[in-house]
Amino acid sequence: MACSRRHIRRAGERSPMFPRDPDISALQQVVATALKNDDPSSIDPAEDVFDQGLDSLSTMEIVQRARDAGYTVTYMDLLEASTLGEWVEVLREHAPSSGV
C-alpha cells in the first residue's frame, strides 16, 4: 500500500488533542482537521463521514488520536458507525475510565 508524503507526520509533529467528552461539534472539528477543512460546521453530522471525503488512513489517524487519549475504540468501531452522531455513541461507550 502506497503512502503519500502528505500523510507522513514529521518527527516531532504532534496531532491536536482528542476531545475528552466527544460531542458533535468536537467531532466536526476532529474530522475537519483530518480533511484539512477550515470550516468544521460544513461537516454534516447526519451524513456518512466517508461520503464527505474521510478516507481509511485519516480514520486510522483519528482512532490513534482517540487511543492516545485513553479511548478503547478500534478502527472497525468507527468504520461501522459512519455518521458523527454514531461516532459520539461509540466513543462514549469506549471512553477512558475516570479512575474513580
N, C-alpha and C positions, 0 to 999 in steps of 0.2 A: 504494500500500500504506500503510495507516494504521499509525501507531506510537503506542502508548500512552505516557503520561508516565513510567510506572514503568520503561520500557526506556531512557529517555534519561538518560545519565550526566551528572551535574552537572559544570560546569567545575571542574577540579582534582581531581575524584574519581578515585581510582586503583583499578584492579581488582587482586585478590590475585595474588601471583606464581604463575606456572605451574611445575609441578614439573620439575626438571632430569632426573630419572630416573623417568619415569612408571611406576607400578605400580597395581594395582587399588585399593589404599587411597587413594593420591594422587588417582586419577581419581574415586573415590567422593566425595572432598572437593570436587573441581572441579565435578562435576555437582550435588552437594548445594547448593553455593553458588549455582550458576546457578538452581536450583529454589527457592532460599530455604528450604531444608530444614535444620533444625538437627541431623539425625541422619544423617551420611554412611553409616553402616552399613546404613541402610534402603534404600540404592540397591543393587539386586540386580545383581551383576556378570555374571550369565548371562542376564539379561532385556534385551530391547531397551530402550535408554535413552529412545526416543521413546514407547514404551508406558508408561514411568514418568513421563511428563509433560514431558520435554525438548522444546522446540519449535525451529523453524528459526532464529529470532532469537537464542535462547540459544546454539544451536550455532555460529552465526556469531561470537558474542562469545567463545566458547571457542576457536575457530580463531584469532581475532585475538590472544587472550592467548598462545596457543601460538606464533604467528608473532612476536609481540613478544619472546618468549623464545628465538627463533632457530630454531624448527622450520619445516620447509618444507611442512607439511601444508596441505591445501586443505579447503574446505567439503565437497566431494564425497568426499574420502577418509574423513571421519568419517561422512558420510551413508550411505556404502556399508558401513561397518563399524558395526553397530548395537549391539553389546554392549561393555562396558568391557574385556573380555578382548581383543576385536578392536581396540579403540582403543589398547590398550597396544602391540600389534604394529605398528599403523600409525604411532604416534608414535615408536616406536624406529627404524622404517625412515626416518623423516623428522627424526631428532634433529639438533640443532645439531652441527656438526663441532667437534671438540676443538681444532682448530688446531695439532695436533702434527705 
